[in-house]
Amino acid sequence: MGKSIILFICCLPIFALAQNNFTVTLKLKGLEDHKVKVIYQVNGKSKADTLVKQSADLVIWKGSVEEPQLARIEVLDTSLNLRAGKAVMQAPILQFLLVNADIEIQADAKELYRAVIKSSDKEIKLFEELRTSHLPFDVESWNLQKEMNRKLNAGDTTGNYLLRQQSTALRQKNQALRIKFVDEHPNSYTSILLLNGMSLILSAEAMSEKYSKINDALKNTTTAQILNTKIENNKKTAIGKPAILFSQVGIDGNIVDVAALKGKVILIDFWGSWCVPCRLSHPALKELYAKYKSKGFEIIGISNEWTSGQSIAIQTSKWEKAVKEDGINWLHILYNPAIRDLVKEFDINAYPTKFLIDQSGKFIMKFPGNSETQHKALADKLAVLLPE
């Protein structure tokens, strides 16, 4: 991802008039003593910075980016988080288009994702049209999430089924808006950024087809090259393809080696201690593990604590604590891109994401999220692969 790509002359009109740095002015009503964190890309890697306030409600962030990117800003106010058991879900963050331009963000600090963003940059204006069209769905989705969280803590799993259905419908509407944008704006840099997150909702063939219609000049950018790699990686985990082999030291100090497990049915589970749906899926996985382990079933948990932007020591501590708290005694490794970027290789865009590999070493199931329907499909498949 950090590979340098030279921009050809045909790309110059797209970026030639852009200024060389950005100034993001945040006016956050009610910020109080809370810190503000930004997460963005530097040389193809995620970077997190904590911003310093200029005054009570004013924060200014300055810097530069090589190419436009989607950045995130969040107010570090834990009172906004939702809790389900020991898992914590953060309040919605603000994702916006970061380019080398002057950008003004106005918002209530407790509802940052509903911000008003102003800039003279044409690409930002275009992205803001899309983002604001999503807002009604985002607001309704967060309200549904708060109600689901209340019911989960009350043990009302039946009442949550309808809410999950409503949440899924909202998510699908958002996805449809993004797909429509990409189809209608092949000359927009935003279309490349949006396509980067669509591999969970589009097939590898559909991704390739939409990518082929992107403006040729844009395809020479680093971001487009990353997207092309993502499309190719997505093809590698298609049903029927050989499993991606990896070997890494596990939580107990022993090597976790996929190749050594050939002949078993393997579930690879990408999760994180911070991910509520991930940890809510653990009780059901524990039941399946207890039932089928002796018949040749193994689970490899790959925990991504990298999103926190903290040291490996802190990430390890959070990972080990969550494994112990949830009592998940299968194989575990901690995601570390410095060792091997498995998130990139498996094209992970949502947590949890699970892959099932059969005894011959081929991918036979792939599913993001956590739902009763998915769990039943997994249980049914294991019953066929590992009969009584």
C-alpha positions, -999 to 999 in steps of 0.1 A, spaced: 0 0 0 29 23 6 43 18 -30 49 50 -48 31 54 -81 42 81 -106 14 103 -119 13 106 -157 9 139 -175 -27 131 -182 -34 132 -145 -21 168 -141 -54 186 -148 -70 168 -120 -46 181 -93 -28 210 -110 -49 237 -94 -49 222 -59 -30 239 -31 -2 221 -14 -17 217 21 -49 217 40 -64 237 69 -93 220 86 -111 244 110 -134 226 135 -160 246 153 -174 221 178 -201 234 201 -200 219 236 -165 203 231 -156 211 268 -125 192 278 -128 163 254 -100 156 230 -104 153 192 -87 125 172 -82 124 135 -74 92 116 -60 94 81 -35 78 57 2 86 55 23 66 30 -5 40 27 -7 34 65 -33 45 90 -22 73 113 -40 87 143 -33 122 158 -48 140 188 -55 176 180 -49 206 203 -76 231 209 -71 267 200 -100 279 223 -131 265 240 -148 251 208 -122 257 182 -97 231 168 -75 237 138 -57 209 120 -31 216 93 -11 193 71 -9 179 36 -19 148 17 -5 134 -15 -39 125 -29 -75 130 -17 -86 105 9 -114 97 33 -104 108 68 -122 103 101 -126 127 131 -140 117 164 -146 134 198 -132 112 226 -162 113 248 -169 79 263 -203 90 276 -216 87 240 -206 50 237 -230 21 239 -222 -9 260 -234 -45 256 -219 -67 283 -181 -61 282 -181 -49 246 -182 -12 237 -196 5 206 -184 40 198 -208 67 187 -208 74 149 -177 92 137 -174 118 110 -159 106 77 -151 134 52 -131 140 21 -97 154 30 -79 173 2 -53 200 2 -78 228 6 -94 250 33 -122 231 50 -146 243 77 -165 218 99 -193 230 122 -210 205 145 -223 198 180 -195 178 197 -220 151 208 -233 146 172 -201 151 151 -213 129 123 -241 154 116 -216 182 108 -220 209 82 -188 210 60 -179 239 38 -152 243 12 -146 258 -22 -131 226 -34 -153 210 -61 -146 174 -51 -154 181 -15 -187 198 -25 -196 167 -45 -188 143 -17 -208 165 7 -238 161 -15 -235 124 -11 -228 125 26 -257 147 34 -280 125 14 -270 97 37 -276 116 69 -313 108 75 -304 71 72 -274 75 95 -295 93 122 -322 66 121 -296 38 121 -279 52 153 -313 56 170 -321 20 161 -286 9 174 -293 26 208 -327 8 210 -311 -25 201 -284 -19 228 -311 -12 254 -329 -45 245 -297 -65 245 -288 -53 280 -324 -62 290 -320 -97 275 -348 -90 249 -333 -109 219 -367 -114 203 -375 -77 202 -342 -71 186 -349 -92 155 -372 -66 139 -348 -38 148 -320 -56 130 -342 -60 100 -348 -23 99 -311 -16 104 -303 -38 75 -328 -21 53 -312 13 61 -277 0 54 -289 -13 20 -303 21 11 -270 37 20 -252 12 -2 -276 18 -31 -268 56 -29 -231 49 -30 -234 25 -60 -255 51 -78 -229 78 -71 -201 56 -86 -221 48 -117 -230 85 -123 -195 100 -115 -168 80 -133 -146 111 -134 -148 117 -96 -119 108 -73 -146 101 -47 -158 71 -68 -125 54 -64 -126 59 -26 -162 46 -24 -154 16 -45 -127 7 -20 -153 -1 5 -177 -20 -17 -162 -54 -19 -186 -67 8 -217 -58 -13 -204 -63 -48 -189 -94 -64 -153 -93 -76 -167 -93 -112 -190 -63 -104 -161 -44 -88 -140 -50 -119 -167 -39 -142 -173 -6 -122 -135 0 -120 -132 -4 -158 -155 26 -162 -134 49 -140 -117 78 -158 -83 65 -172 -64 94 -158 -76 86 -123 -65 50 -127 -29 62 -126 -33 74 -90 -20 56 -60 -55 52 -46 -67 35 -78 -38 11 -78 -46 2 -42 -82 -4 -53 -71 -26 -82 -50 -47 -57 -81 -49 -34 -102 -63 -63 -75 -89 -71 -73 -99 -34 -111 -102 -32 -109 -127 -61 -85 -147 -40 -110 -154 -13 -139 -163 -37 -157 -195 -31 -137 -225 -44 -104 -207 -43 -75 -223 -23 -72 -209 12 -46 -181 18 -18 -197 38 -2 -179 67 19 -188 98 23 -166 128 30 -169 166 -3 -173 185 -15 -161 218 1 -190 236 35 -186 220 30 -215 196 29 -212 158 -6 -210 142 0 -225 107 -30 -228 83 -11 -253 61 -5 -276 91 -43 -277 97 -51 -290 62 -76 -319 65 -96 -300 91 -125 -276 87 -112 -242 96 -131 -210 104 -110 -178 102 -127 -151 122 -115 -114 119 -127 -96 150 -116 -70 176 -120 -64 213 -137 -31 205 -163 -47 181 -197 -54 197 -211 -77 170 -178 -97 170 -180 -104 207 -217 -111 206 -210 -138 181 -186 -156 205 -212 -176 225 -226 -192 194 -191 -200 181 -182 -215 214 -212 -239 211 -201 -250 176 -164 -253 187 -174 -276 216 -196 -297 194 -172 -301 164 -136 -297 176 -132 -334 183 -145 -341 148 -119 -319 131 -131 -283 134 -107 -255 142 -111 -217 146 -84 -191 141 -93 -157 155 -74 -128 140 -79 -98 163 -74 -63 148 -66 -39 176 -47 -17 151 -77 6 147 -69 21 181 -36 35 168 -20 25 201 13 7 208 16 -31 202 19 -36 240 -15 -19 246 -31 -37 216 -18 -70 230 -32 -62 264 -67 -55 250 -66 -86 228 -56 -109 256 -81 -94 280 -110 -99 256 -100 -135 248 -99 -143 286 -132 -124 293 -151 -142 265 -135 -176 272 -127 -183 236 -101 -211 238 -94 -216 201 -63 -205 181 -56 -168 182 -32 -143 165 -30 -106 167 -31 -87 135 1 -68 129 7 -54 94 44 -51 102 45 -90 103 20 -96 75 -10 -75 64 -37 -102 66 -65 -76 66 -53 -64 32 -48 -99 18 -82 -110 29 -98 -77 19 -114 -71 53 -139 -42 53 -162 -50 82 -160 -67 115 -166 -95 121 -158 -112 88 -156 -150 87 -142 -175 62 -149 -212 63 -124 -236 47 -132 -272 40 -110 -303 44 -95 -299 10 -82 -264 19 -107 -243 -2 -129 -214 8 -165 -225 9 -182 -197 29 -175 -160 34 -198 -137 55 -195 -104 72 -213 -93 103 -232 -114 129 -267 -126 126 -288 -156 135 -292 -164 98 -255 -165 93 -249 -186 124 -276 -211 112 -259 -213 78 -226 -220 94 -241 -246 118 -258 -263 88 -226 -264 68 -206 -279 97 -233 -306 101 -227 -316 65 -189 -314 66 -185 -331 100 -215 -355 104 -222 -373 136 
